Amino acid sequence: YELVTTLSATGPHALAQRIQQEVESENITAAQLALGAALPDTWLEDAVGTIRNGSVSVTDGVPASRTIAGYVSGNDGFHLHRWMPSAPRAFGHAGAGGQLCWVDPASGLSFAFLHDTLHQDPRVEFRRAADLNDLALALLQ
């Protein structure tokens, strides 16, 4: 997809213009987006299905599995290392202090965990993320 190329080649201003052109070509207004209008299916497919960074971490040997929408959980057994649920198509991102946000297009489930503390122990944050992700997925059963 050209958005990433545009960003690296000409900077964020050009990227914003490119996104505006794409939105206008799909006849989606900014007001519709603000009100939660659905983006075109091709955008979702690209955002969650095209891995743009699969670099392997030198510290833990885990492939990044990053798209323009954040991390994709994947089906390679490393979803916990990405702080993601065990739903292969889920995508999202973990934030500072153990905050979580992800969406699973296969089930339609979205999940966010926000809090007002900044816990600095990754062992606690990691375990909490795994437990919360499992609890959220258990809602589907």
Steps between C-alpha positions, in 0.01 A plus 500: 500500500632843412436681830812367669714576195359852489581557866860391469556680169341838561402534863179514705346798318497309173361196681211708636425626150510146363257378767268792420509408130421136581209599724362738237532235227279272711249785552545496878487839669696599810169537683405142409835375628456696824158340544646152456438437132646170387817518298509308172556125542818518294650739757426262787637205307822689430530647850479165675620263231816655362795453734734792436753424772587140572841580647614251760586650839860440603397476866229233483498369141137600441393635158340845530187422292417872458255653256381858458233415761747389769586141586323194361464217747589241238491122511871444557472443877647840594174685574586535870834660411302761306261549797218377276222240543511153349285610206713486182336797321484727805689828465576784735766639727605497862566832668715628783453339837309198369211664318347292220287554195417246231232394253427153366330532160419127496279518809408870497637540853690813595674543833668787681651515845596845626611599847642800680823351633834440338617163621865449414539128561472320164447165675181633662385679185563194280306263726213749539482544120490124444227456763289790368529378141392150605202640694390707202519202264309287752199728438469340156458149635 
